[in-house]
Amino acid sequence: MRKLGFTVGLLACVLLCVPLASGRNYALVISAGQATRDDASVNSCFWYNFLLIYQTLLDQGFEHDDIYALYGYRTNFNSRYPCYQVPYTVADYAVNRANIRAACNALASRMTPNDFLYIWWMGHGSPSGNHLVMYIETTGESVYDYEIANWLAPVDYDVRTVSWMTCFSGGILDDLDGPRSIVMSSATFYESTYDVWVCDNWHAEFHYPERCAWAWETPCGQCGSVDADSNNDGAVCFQEAFIYARNHTDYSTPQMSDVGNLAPITFLGQPGTTTETVVPTSYSIVSGQRVSGGLNSLFESDNARLVLEHAGFFPPAIELEVVGTAPTDAPEELTFRFEGHVTATQVTQTIKLYNYANGFWEQADVRTATTADSVVEIVISSNAARFVEPGTQQLKARIHWMGTSFMNLYGWYSRTDQTVWEVTY
């Protein structure tokens, strides 16, 4: 067994079981080494475990744009195993001191006290006096425990968890603990940490079972499923994930600091809010007639348009109604997005959303329609549930175009590229 002299820092953005308004999940995922070959101890795991946790975050509902991923020189490792191959570049940045600090600054500029933060770091580490020092293998730089704490200090959050795998990783506990933080380390401040051959290859001994607990399975399901849900409530909290990881770590002694006793009620993948894009399930033409395009034309901003014509009837109007199904009938926020244009000038564009609570069409936006594609986003952050039908979770919107000049009496078109809802709950 070879020593895994790396520091794996995971500041996990965690999620309370009681959602908070406007909260989002953010993550900082750092592998401070570079895999150079498959099947190699203290080498392959820098890519394997980095990719696995990144994919798990996506599976648990984190948005790609909210994950700051740093790895090696930023280039994917070309593994010969399909489980560790992806057709996209995972890392946003190469890993070095400047980029780590820049990522922390970016999080500080975006995050609010309602948000959740998840940070994962893998790299070599050792004690330095009373401090833990972490090494960046690709640059020869180092980061001290108090430095990462200072860089993260400006970042607002509701709950933060830390899962730090490194030799002597217990040294991070006092730097990052607090009433809104859960801090997990793979070892005490007096122990080394190791990688081990488990399931299919070399993996970081503590982070591997922790990730399996979140994913409910081994990598690609190669060695079966995993059930860390000890109380059988259908979800894995941080306390359960830590216990599962601790019980599957043989060569070091994982530690946890949970000052606020949050671990039993904090879950990965159940954020304060989730935002889903809802495309129309149907459309109807209230005024005008179809020229080209169809329902699928409304899904993407791709210049494949639903074209409707005003063919000379009075009043000179075109009206399109779209219907969708929300993931909940109790959203915290609702955004309706329209993209398109008309082929005539002096046309007024009105967007209405159906208010199910009061039973009428509520005017949400009025403006002069453009003759080139433009985007209108209507954000409803107060009592958004009035626009969702209880039970059926139906959504309805209408886009109405009215000519205001005698020039609009004949032969003009609306060209709609996209109509979707963003539902936050």
VOPAGU-2260 file (C-alpha; in pm, 1 decimal, decimal comma):
REM VOPAGU-2260
SITE   aa  ch    i         X         Y         Z
SITE  MET   A    0       0,0       0,0       0,0
SITE  ARG   A    1     145,3     333,3    -101,4
SITE  LYS   A    2      84,2     655,3      80,4
SITE  LEU   A    3    -146,9     898,2     -94,3
SITE  GLY   A    4      27,7    1219,0       8,6
SITE  PHE   A    5    -235,9    1443,5    -131,0
SITE  THR   A    6    -470,3    1705,3      -2,7
SITE  VAL   A    7    -822,9    1661,2    -108,5
SITE  GLY   A    8   -1035,4    1954,1     -11,6
SITE  LEU   A    9   -1404,6    1932,2     -49,2
SITE  LEU   A   10   -1602,3    2223,0      69,9
SITE  ALA   A   11   -1937,3    2081,8       3,0
SITE  CYS   A   12   -2226,6    2297,0     -81,5
SITE  VAL   A   13   -2500,6    2132,2     103,7
SITE  LEU   A   14   -2863,5    2150,2      97,9
SITE  LEU   A   15   -3108,3    2180,1     381,5
SITE  CYS   A   16   -3420,0    1972,4     376,6
SITE  VAL   A   17   -3622,8    2292,1     415,6
SITE  PRO   A   18   -3581,7    2495,6      92,2
SITE  LEU   A   19   -3495,5    2861,5     120,2
SITE  ALA   A   20   -3597,5    3132,7    -123,2
SITE  SER   A   21   -3373,9    3191,8    -422,0
SITE  GLY   A   22   -3100,1    2956,8    -300,4
SITE  ARG   A   23   -2865,1    2794,8    -552,7
SITE  ASN   A   24   -2597,8    2527,6    -540,5
SITE  TYR   A   25   -2239,6    2621,8    -617,5
SITE  ALA   A   26   -1931,5    2404,2    -620,2
SITE  LEU   A   27   -1555,3    2443,6    -630,3
SITE  VAL   A   28   -1397,3    2117,4    -743,1
SITE  ILE   A   29   -1017,5    2101,4    -736,5
SITE  SER   A   30    -777,4    1821,4    -820,5
SITE  ALA   A   31    -427,4    1954,3    -750,2
SITE  GLY   A   32    -255,1    1676,0    -940,4
SITE  GLN   A   33    -250,4    1534,9   -1291,0
SITE  ALA   A   34    -316,3    1175,6   -1393,2
SITE  THR   A   35     -61,7    1050,7   -1645,6
SITE  ARG   A   36    -155,2     683,4   -1678,7
SITE  ASP   A   37    -429,1     436,7   -1595,3
SITE  ASP   A   38    -399,7     177,2   -1318,1
SITE  ALA   A   39    -136,8     377,1   -1126,1
SITE  SER   A   40    -136,1     438,0    -751,7
SITE  VAL   A   41    -109,7     802,5    -638,7
SITE  ASN   A   42    -174,2     902,9    -997,6
SITE  SER   A   43    -488,7     774,8   -1169,5
SITE  CYS   A   44    -718,0     881,0    -887,3
SITE  PHE   A   45    -645,0    1248,5    -953,3
SITE  TRP   A   46    -860,2    1212,1   -1265,0
SITE  TYR   A   47   -1090,8     924,6   -1171,1
SITE  ASN   A   48   -1221,8    1079,5    -849,9
SITE  PHE   A   49   -1229,8    1431,4    -995,1
SITE  LEU   A   50   -1448,4    1318,9   -1284,0
SITE  LEU   A   51   -1671,6    1104,1   -1063,5
SITE  ILE   A   52   -1752,1    1385,0    -819,5
SITE  TYR   A   53   -1809,2    1630,8   -1104,6
SITE  GLN   A   54   -2056,7    1395,4   -1273,2
SITE  THR   A   55   -2225,6    1324,0    -941,6
SITE  LEU   A   56   -2283,2    1695,0    -883,3
SITE  LEU   A   57   -2447,4    1724,2   -1224,8
SITE  ASP   A   58   -2660,2    1419,1   -1149,7
SITE  GLN   A   59   -2765,9    1575,6    -820,1
SITE  GLY   A   60   -2891,9    1891,9    -987,1
SITE  PHE   A   61   -2594,2    2127,3    -985,4
SITE  GLU   A   62   -2572,6    2345,6   -1294,6
SITE  HIS   A   63   -2252,6    2330,8   -1500,9
SITE  ASP   A   64   -2214,6    2710,1   -1486,1
SITE  ASP   A   65   -2228,6    2696,7   -1105,3
SITE  ILE   A   66   -1944,2    2444,4   -1073,4
SITE  TYR   A   67   -1590,9    2585,7   -1074,8
SITE  ALA   A   68   -1370,7    2290,8   -1172,0
SITE  LEU   A   69    -987,9    2304,1   -1158,3
SITE  TYR   A   70    -770,3    2013,7   -1264,3
SITE  GLY   A   71    -405,7    1967,9   -1360,0
SITE  TYR   A   72    -332,9    2161,8   -1677,0
SITE  ARG   A   73    -707,6    2170,9   -1757,5
SITE  THR   A   74    -679,5    1892,2   -2017,3
SITE  ASN   A   75    -886,4    1576,5   -1970,4
SITE  PHE   A   76    -687,7    1262,2   -1897,3
SITE  ASN   A   77    -723,4    1026,2   -2191,4
SITE  SER   A   78    -822,6     718,0   -1994,7
SITE  ARG   A   79    -865,1     391,2   -2179,4
SITE  TYR   A   80   -1167,6     310,0   -1961,6
SITE  PRO   A   81   -1509,3     425,7   -2090,2
SITE  CYS   A   82   -1621,0     503,1   -1734,9
SITE  TYR   A   83   -1360,3     779,4   -1714,9
SITE  GLN   A   84   -1411,6     929,8   -2059,6
SITE  VAL   A   85   -1634,7    1225,4   -2143,5
SITE  PRO   A   86   -1675,0    1413,1   -2473,8
SITE  TYR   A   87   -1630,4    1757,1   -2314,6
SITE  THR   A   88   -1355,8    1936,7   -2124,0
SITE  VAL   A   89   -1440,3    1907,3   -1755,1
SITE  ALA   A   90   -1206,5    2163,3   -1599,3
SITE  ASP   A   91   -1274,5    2532,6   -1634,1
SITE  TYR   A   92    -921,4    2625,5   -1525,0
SITE  ALA   A   93    -577,9    2477,6   -1476,8
SITE  VAL   A   94    -503,7    2438,3   -1107,5
SITE  ASN   A   95    -269,4    2693,1    -948,8
SITE  ARG   A   96    -280,2    2939,9    -661,6
SITE  ALA   A   97    -398,3    3228,0    -877,3
SITE  ASN   A   98    -685,4    3032,8   -1031,2
SITE  ILE   A   99    -798,2    2891,4    -697,5
SITE  ARG   A  100    -812,7    3239,0    -553,0
SITE  ALA   A  101    -987,1    3369,4    -865,0
SITE  ALA   A  102   -1250,8    3096,2    -834,4
SITE  CYS   A  103   -1309,1    3192,5    -470,2
SITE  ASN   A  104   -1347,6    3555,0    -576,3
SITE  ALA   A  105   -1596,4    3452,6    -845,3
SITE  LEU   A  106   -1801,7    3262,8    -589,7
SITE  ALA   A  107   -1792,0    3562,5    -356,4
SITE  SER   A  108   -1928,5    3783,0    -634,0
SITE  ARG   A  109   -2216,8    3545,7    -710,1
SITE  MET   A  110   -2324,6    3374,3    -391,4
SITE  THR   A  111   -2580,8    3499,9    -140,1
SITE  PRO   A  112   -2665,9    3401,3     219,5
SITE  ASN   A  113   -2932,8    3167,8      77,3
SITE  ASP   A  114   -2689,9    2963,5    -133,7
SITE  PHE   A  115   -2500,7    2639,9     -78,9
SITE  LEU   A  116   -2136,5    2569,9    -148,6
SITE  TYR   A  117   -1959,6    2246,0    -232,4
SITE  ILE   A  118   -1580,4    2245,5    -268,3
SITE  TRP   A  119   -1370,4    1939,8    -348,0
SITE  TRP   A  120    -990,6    1943,2    -350,8
SITE  MET   A  121    -744,3    1662,0    -416,0
SITE  GLY   A  122    -370,1    1714,3    -377,0
SITE  HIS   A  123     -64,4    1630,4    -166,4
SITE  GLY   A  124     -45,5    1757,9     191,5
SITE  SER   A  125     167,3    1760,0     505,9
SITE  PRO   A  126     182,5    1930,9     847,7
SITE  SER   A  127     375,5    2255,8     891,8
SITE  GLY   A  128     386,7    2343,6    1257,2
SITE  ASN   A  129      23,8    2374,5    1363,3
SITE  HIS   A  130     -94,8    2415,7    1006,3
SITE  LEU   A  131    -185,9    2193,5     716,2
SITE  VAL   A  132     -10,2    2277,1     392,1
SITE  MET   A  133    -142,5    2149,8      60,4
SITE  TYR   A  134      71,8    2111,5    -250,7
SITE  ILE   A  135     -20,3    2170,1    -613,2
SITE  GLU   A  136     161,1    1891,8    -791,7
SITE  THR   A  137     161,4    2047,9   -1137,7
SITE  THR   A  138     311,4    2384,5   -1034,7
SITE  GLY   A  139     510,5    2312,6    -718,1
SITE  GLU   A  140     307,1    2576,6    -533,1
SITE  SER   A  141     149,9    2530,3    -191,2
SITE  VAL   A  142    -159,8    2655,5     -10,6
SITE  TYR   A  143    -190,8    2671,2     367,8
SITE  ASP   A  144    -508,8    2593,3     556,7
SITE  TYR   A  145    -542,5    2950,4     679,4
SITE  GLU   A  146    -499,2    3081,8     324,4
SITE  ILE   A  147    -786,3    2881,5     181,1
SITE  ALA   A  148    -994,7    2987,9     481,1
SITE  ASN   A  149    -913,4    3354,1     410,8
SITE  TRP   A  150    -991,6    3317,7      39,9
SITE  LEU   A  151   -1327,2    3163,7     120,9
SITE  ALA   A  152   -1414,7    3410,5     397,5
SITE  PRO   A  153   -1592,5    3661,6     165,9
SITE  VAL   A  154   -1815,6    3389,2      18,8
SITE  ASP   A  155   -2171,0    3405,7     154,3
SITE  TYR   A  156   -2362,7    3083,3     206,1
SITE  ASP   A  157   -2646,2    2932,6     402,1
SITE  VAL   A  158   -2475,1    2600,9     471,9
SITE  ARG   A  159   -2126,0    2487,2     379,7
SITE  THR   A  160   -1981,2    2140,1     414,6
SITE  VAL   A  161   -1615,7    2051,3     394,1
SITE  SER   A  162   -1491,1    1705,7     305,5
SITE  TRP   A  163   -1113,3    1721,4     297,3
SITE  MET   A  164    -900,4    1424,4     200,8
SITE  THR   A  165    -531,2    1464,6     262,1
SITE  CYS   A  166    -254,9    1330,6     469,9
SITE  PHE   A  167    -295,8    1505,3     807,2
SITE  SER   A  168    -626,5    1650,0     687,6
SITE  GLY   A  169    -760,0    1688,5    1040,9
SITE  GLY   A  170    -565,9    2013,8    1041,6
SITE  ILE   A  171    -840,8    2177,4     832,8
SITE  LEU   A  172   -1115,0    2126,6    1091,3
SITE  ASP   A  173   -1047,4    2434,9    1302,1
SITE  ASP   A  174    -998,7    2656,6     997,3
SITE  LEU   A  175   -1331,0    2588,9     829,6
SITE  ASP   A  176   -1569,9    2482,5    1104,2
SITE  GLY   A  177   -1850,7    2701,1    1233,8
SITE  PRO   A  178   -2224,2    2701,0    1308,2
SITE  ARG   A  179   -2317,3    2680,6     936,5
SITE  SER   A  180   -2037,8    2446,4     827,8
SITE  ILE   A  181   -1997,4    2070,7     827,5
SITE  VAL   A  182   -1630,8    1976,9     805,7
SITE  MET   A  183   -1519,5    1623,1     720,2
SITE  SER   A  184   -1158,2    1514,1     697,2
SITE  SER   A  185   -1018,4    1183,2     582,2
SITE  ALA   A  186    -771,9    1158,8     872,9
SITE  THR   A  187    -658,5    1319,1    1194,8
SITE  PHE   A  188    -380,7    1578,9    1199,5
SITE  TYR   A  189    -138,4    1296,6    1286,6
SITE  GLU   A  190    -219,6    1045,6    1012,4
SITE  SER   A  191    -144,7     985,5     649,7
SITE  THR   A  192    -417,3     915,9     395,0
SITE  TYR   A  193    -399,9     656,5     118,5
SITE  ASP   A  194    -537,5     551,6    -212,4
SITE  VAL   A  195    -650,1     189,9    -245,7
SITE  TRP   A  196    -745,0     -50,1    -520,4
SITE  VAL   A  197   -1120,8     -80,8    -485,3
SITE  CYS   A  198   -1384,9    -200,5    -729,5
SITE  ASP   A  199   -1225,3    -117,0   -1063,3
SITE  ASN   A  200    -905,1      77,3    -995,9
SITE  TRP   A  201    -705,5     304,4    -764,6
SITE  HIS   A  202    -925,4     548,8    -574,4
SITE  ALA   A  203    -887,2     799,6    -292,2
SITE  GLU   A  204    -987,1     588,4       5,7
SITE  PHE   A  205   -1219,7     834,5     182,8
SITE  HIS   A  206   -1360,8    1027,2    -110,6
SITE  TYR   A  207   -1441,9     716,3    -309,2
SITE  PRO   A  208   -1700,5     573,4     -65,6
SITE  GLU   A  209   -1832,0     922,6       9,1
SITE  ARG   A  210   -1903,0     977,9    -359,1
SITE  CYS   A  211   -2057,5     629,7    -388,5
SITE  ALA   A  212   -2290,2     721,1    -101,7
SITE  TRP   A  213   -2416,5    1024,6    -293,5
SITE  ALA   A  214   -2445,7     835,0    -622,2
SITE  TRP   A  215   -2600,2     520,7    -469,6
SITE  GLU   A  216   -2366,5     312,9    -683,6
SITE  THR   A  217   -2005,3     230,4    -762,8
SITE  PRO   A  218   -1845,9     386,5   -1074,8
SITE  CYS   A  219   -2070,0     308,4   -1373,8
SITE  GLY   A  220   -2237,3      48,7   -1151,3
SITE  GLN   A  221   -1944,1    -185,2   -1214,7
SITE  CYS   A  222   -1942,9    -322,9    -860,2
SITE  GLY   A  223   -2309,9    -290,0    -781,6
SITE  SER   A  224   -2527,1     -43,0    -597,6
SITE  VAL   A  225   -2458,2     137,0    -269,2
SITE  ASP   A  226   -2708,4     209,3       7,2
SITE  ALA   A  227   -2586,4     452,8     273,3
SITE  ASP   A  228   -2943,6     545,1     373,0
SITE  SER   A  229   -2931,5     397,6     724,0
SITE  ASN   A  230   -3268,2     536,4     837,4
SITE  ASN   A  231   -3446,1     429,3     515,9
SITE  ASP   A  232   -3599,4     769,6     444,5
SITE  GLY   A  233   -3503,2     760,9      78,7
SITE  ALA   A  234   -3225,5    1020,5     101,9
SITE  VAL   A  235   -2862,4    1026,6     211,5
SITE  CYS   A  236   -2772,1    1307,4     450,1
SITE  PHE   A  237   -2417,7    1420,8     524,1
SITE  GLN   A  238   -2411,9    1229,5     850,2
SITE  GLU   A  239   -2498,7     906,3     666,8
SITE  ALA   A  240   -2247,0     975,0     389,2
SITE  PHE   A  241   -1973,1    1042,0     645,9
SITE  ILE   A  242   -2051,8     726,0     842,9
SITE  TYR   A  243   -2052,6     519,1     524,0
SITE  ALA   A  244   -1720,5     669,2     411,2
SITE  ARG   A  245   -1566,0     628,3     756,9
SITE  ASN   A  246   -1673,8     264,5     774,2
SITE  HIS   A  247   -1510,6     200,5     435,3
SITE  THR   A  248   -1182,5     376,8     517,4
SITE  ASP   A  249    -928,8     130,5     659,5
SITE  TYR   A  250    -597,5     313,9     668,8
SITE  SER   A  251    -686,8     644,4     835,4
SITE  THR   A  252    -942,6     780,7    1082,1
SITE  PRO   A  253   -1195,6    1019,6     926,0
SITE  GLN   A  254   -1312,3    1309,8    1139,6
SITE  MET   A  255   -1617,6    1537,3    1140,3
SITE  SER   A  256   -1686,1    1877,7    1294,1
SITE  ASP   A  257   -2056,5    1966,4    1298,7
SITE  VAL   A  258   -2092,5    2259,3    1538,3
SITE  GLY   A  259   -2446,3    2339,7    1426,0
SITE  ASN   A  260   -2562,5    1975,5    1420,6
SITE  LEU   A  261   -2654,5    2014,5    1054,9
SITE  ALA   A  262   -2522,4    1684,9     917,6
SITE  PRO   A  263   -2840,7    1485,1     991,9
SITE  ILE   A  264   -3060,6    1734,9     802,0
SITE  THR   A  265   -2828,4    1834,4     516,9
SITE  PHE   A  266   -2837,9    1658,1     181,4
SITE  LEU   A  267   -2637,3    1675,4    -139,9
SITE  GLY   A  268   -2858,5    1720,7    -442,1
SITE  GLN   A  269   -3156,9    1870,4    -262,4
SITE  PRO   A  270   -3082,0    2240,1    -294,8
SITE  GLY   A  271   -3268,1    2529,6    -147,3
SITE  THR   A  272   -3398,8    2566,6    -500,5
SITE  THR   A  273   -3387,9    2378,8    -826,3
SITE  THR   A  274   -3449,4    2546,9   -1159,8
SITE  GLU   A  275   -3594,8    2347,3   -1448,5
SITE  THR   A  276   -3661,4    2451,9   -1805,3
SITE  VAL   A  277   -4015,6    2373,8   -1920,5
SITE  VAL   A  278   -4086,6    2361,1   -2293,6
SITE  PRO   A  279   -4440,0    2386,0   -2435,0
SITE  THR   A  280   -4641,5    2068,7   -2461,9
SITE  SER   A  281   -4886,2    2226,8   -2704,8
SITE  TYR   A  282   -4970,2    2551,2   -2879,3
SITE  SER   A  283   -5275,4    2707,7   -3041,9
SITE  ILE   A  284   -5328,9    3000,5   -3275,4
SITE  VAL   A  285   -5581,9    3245,7   -3132,2
SITE  SER   A  286   -5548,3    3490,7   -3423,1
SITE  GLY   A  287   -5374,1    3449,3   -3757,4
SITE  GLN   A  288   -5272,1    3137,6   -3943,5
SITE  ARG   A  289   -4966,9    2909,9   -3951,9
SITE  VAL   A  290   -4720,4    2944,3   -4235,2
SITE  SER   A  291   -4440,2    2712,8   -4119,0
SITE  GLY   A  292   -4281,0    2553,0   -3816,6
SITE  GLY   A  293   -4441,6    2364,7   -3532,5
SITE  LEU   A  294   -4425,1    2281,6   -3164,8
SITE  ASN   A  295   -4058,8    2174,9   -3174,4
SITE  SER   A  296   -3969,0    2513,8   -3320,4
SITE  LEU   A  297   -4043,4    2670,7   -2981,6
SITE  PHE   A  298   -3805,3    2461,2   -2771,7
SITE  GLU   A  299   -3463,3    2606,7   -2852,3
SITE  SER   A  300   -3303,8    2936,4   -2949,4
SITE  ASP   A  301   -3191,3    2794,3   -3282,5
SITE  ASN   A  302   -3353,8    3006,2   -3556,4
SITE  ALA   A  303   -3602,9    2726,4   -3630,9
SITE  ARG   A  304   -3917,5    2936,0   -3596,9
SITE  LEU   A  305   -4293,8    2900,9   -3579,0
SITE  VAL   A  306   -4416,3    3150,2   -3838,3
SITE  LEU   A  307   -4770,4    3289,9   -3818,7
SITE  GLU   A  308   -4930,3    3530,0   -4066,1
SITE  HIS   A  309   -5176,1    3814,6   -4038,1
SITE  ALA   A  310   -5363,7    3770,0   -4362,7
SITE  GLY   A  311   -5568,1    4087,5   -4387,3
SITE  PHE   A  312   -5842,6    4032,7   -4134,0
SITE  PHE   A  313   -5948,4    4302,5   -3889,7
SITE  PRO   A  314   -5818,8    4377,5   -3634,6
SITE  PRO   A  315   -5460,7    4343,2   -3762,3
SITE  ALA   A  316   -5351,7    4098,0   -3494,2
SITE  ILE   A  317   -5170,1    3768,3   -3444,6
SITE  GLU   A  318   -5194,9    3578,0   -3117,6
SITE  LEU   A  319   -5014,6    3260,8   -3007,5
SITE  GLU   A  320   -5096,9    3058,4   -2696,3
SITE  VAL   A  321   -4850,1    2806,6   -2548,5
SITE  VAL   A  322   -4914,5    2550,5   -2274,8
SITE  GLY   A  323   -4663,3    2367,4   -2057,0
SITE  THR   A  324   -4643,6    2154,5   -1744,0
SITE  ALA   A  325   -4444,3    2276,6   -1443,8
SITE  PRO   A  326   -4250,5    2036,8   -1216,1
SITE  THR   A  327   -4444,6    2174,7    -917,2
SITE  ASP   A  328   -4755,6    2377,8    -846,4
SITE  ALA   A  329   -4570,5    2577,2    -578,7
SITE  PRO   A  330   -4277,5    2749,6    -751,9
SITE  GLU   A  331   -4070,4    3008,0    -573,3
SITE  GLU   A  332   -3990,7    3189,2    -895,4
SITE  LEU   A  333   -4114,2    3168,7   -1251,9
SITE  THR   A  334   -3951,9    3307,9   -1565,9
SITE  PHE   A  335   -4117,2    3312,0   -1906,3
SITE  ARG   A  336   -3875,7    3357,0   -2196,8
SITE  PHE   A  337   -3981,5    3464,9   -2543,6
SITE  GLU   A  338   -3752,5    3509,6   -2844,1
SITE  GLY   A  339   -3869,7    3621,5   -3184,5
SITE  HIS   A  340   -3966,8    3912,8   -3410,3
SITE  VAL   A  341   -4224,6    4040,1   -3657,6
SITE  THR   A  342   -4186,0    4147,1   -4019,7
SITE  ALA   A  343   -4365,1    4483,3   -3988,9
SITE  THR   A  344   -4300,2    4804,9   -3801,4
SITE  GLN   A  345   -4543,2    4975,0   -3562,8
SITE  VAL   A  346   -4659,5    4649,3   -3405,8
SITE  THR   A  347   -4729,5    4628,5   -3032,4
SITE  GLN   A  348   -4627,3    4304,2   -2861,4
SITE  THR   A  349   -4808,3    4200,6   -2542,8
SITE  ILE   A  350   -4728,7    3893,7   -2331,5
SITE  LYS   A  351   -4987,2    3761,7   -2087,3
SITE  LEU   A  352   -4964,2    3478,6   -1834,4
SITE  TYR   A  353   -5273,8    3296,2   -1717,5
SITE  ASN   A  354   -5353,3    3363,2   -1350,9
SITE  TYR   A  355   -5514,6    3043,7   -1221,9
SITE  ALA   A  356   -5576,8    3189,9    -877,9
SITE  ASN   A  357   -5806,5    3460,4   -1013,8
SITE  GLY   A  358   -5906,1    3305,7   -1346,0
SITE  PHE   A  359   -5788,1    3568,3   -1594,0
SITE  TRP   A  360   -5504,7    3654,0   -1831,3
SITE  GLU   A  361   -5259,8    3880,6   -1648,7
SITE  GLN   A  362   -5063,0    4126,8   -1860,4
SITE  ALA   A  363   -4692,1    4077,4   -1793,6
SITE  ASP   A  364   -4512,2    4277,8   -2063,9
SITE  VAL   A  365   -4597,7    4532,8   -2334,5
SITE  ARG   A  366   -4350,5    4677,6   -2585,5
SITE  THR   A  367   -4302,2    4756,5   -2951,2
SITE  ALA   A  368   -4219,0    4436,8   -3139,6
SITE  THR   A  369   -3879,2    4425,2   -3306,6
SITE  THR   A  370   -3808,6    4333,6   -3667,5
SITE  ALA   A  371   -3505,4    4123,2   -3569,8
SITE  ASP   A  372   -3491,4    3856,5   -3302,6
SITE  SER   A  373   -3503,8    3993,0   -2949,1
SITE  VAL   A  374   -3552,3    3827,2   -2612,5
SITE  VAL   A  375   -3805,3    3909,9   -2343,3
SITE  GLU   A  376   -3765,8    3746,5   -2002,3
SITE  ILE   A  377   -4047,5    3797,7   -1754,9
SITE  VAL   A  378   -3943,1    3707,9   -1400,5
SITE  ILE   A  379   -4213,2    3647,7   -1142,1
SITE  SER   A  380   -4059,3    3629,4    -794,5
SITE  SER   A  381   -4367,9    3714,9    -589,0
SITE  ASN   A  382   -4657,5    3468,6    -564,5
SITE  ALA   A  383   -4541,2    3278,8    -871,9
SITE  ALA   A  384   -4778,3    2993,6    -784,7
SITE  ARG   A  385   -5073,0    3193,9    -921,1
SITE  PHE   A  386   -4953,6    3110,7   -1272,7
SITE  VAL   A  387   -4953,4    2731,8   -1213,0
SITE  GLU   A  388   -5275,7    2533,7   -1199,6
SITE  PRO   A  389   -5295,6    2333,7    -874,5
SITE  GLY   A  390   -5296,5    1960,5    -933,7
SITE  THR   A  391   -5231,8    1961,1   -1309,0
SITE  GLN   A  392   -4933,0    2200,6   -1279,2
SITE  GLN   A  393   -5033,9    2353,6   -1611,4
SITE  LEU   A  394   -4876,9    2679,6   -1735,8
SITE  LYS   A  395   -5021,9    2902,7   -2009,5
SITE  ALA   A  396   -4886,4    3210,4   -2186,6
SITE  ARG   A  397   -5005,7    3421,8   -2476,5
SITE  ILE   A  398   -4806,2    3644,4   -2709,0
SITE  HIS   A  399   -5023,5    3898,8   -2888,3
SITE  TRP   A  400   -4910,0    4123,2   -3174,0
SITE  MET   A  401   -5130,4    4417,3   -3282,2
SITE  GLY   A  402   -5060,3    4643,7   -3576,1
SITE  THR   A  403   -5102,7    5012,7   -3493,6
SITE  SER   A  404   -5084,0    5152,4   -3847,7
SITE  PHE   A  405   -5286,8    5117,8   -4165,6
SITE  MET   A  406   -4964,9    4969,0   -4305,5
SITE  ASN   A  407   -5030,4    4664,3   -4084,3
SITE  LEU   A  408   -5362,0    4566,6   -4241,9
SITE  TYR   A  409   -5216,0    4309,7   -4479,9
SITE  GLY   A  410   -4951,0    4040,8   -4505,1
SITE  TRP   A  411   -4710,2    4049,7   -4212,0
SITE  TYR   A  412   -4574,5    3771,9   -3995,1
SITE  SER   A  413   -4470,6    3682,9   -3642,4
SITE  ARG   A  414   -4162,2    3461,6   -3628,6
SITE  THR   A  415   -4124,1    3293,0   -3287,8
SITE  ASP   A  416   -3795,2    3117,4   -3214,3
SITE  GLN   A  417   -3847,1    3013,8   -2850,3
SITE  THR   A  418   -4106,2    3015,0   -2573,0
SITE  VAL   A  419   -4004,5    2839,0   -2250,2
SITE  TRP   A  420   -4051,2    2872,7   -1878,1
SITE  GLU   A  421   -3783,6    2850,3   -1610,4
SITE  VAL   A  422   -3940,9    2717,0   -1290,3
SITE  THR   A  423   -3752,2    2756,1    -963,1
SITE  TYR   A  424   -3873,6    2556,2    -663,0
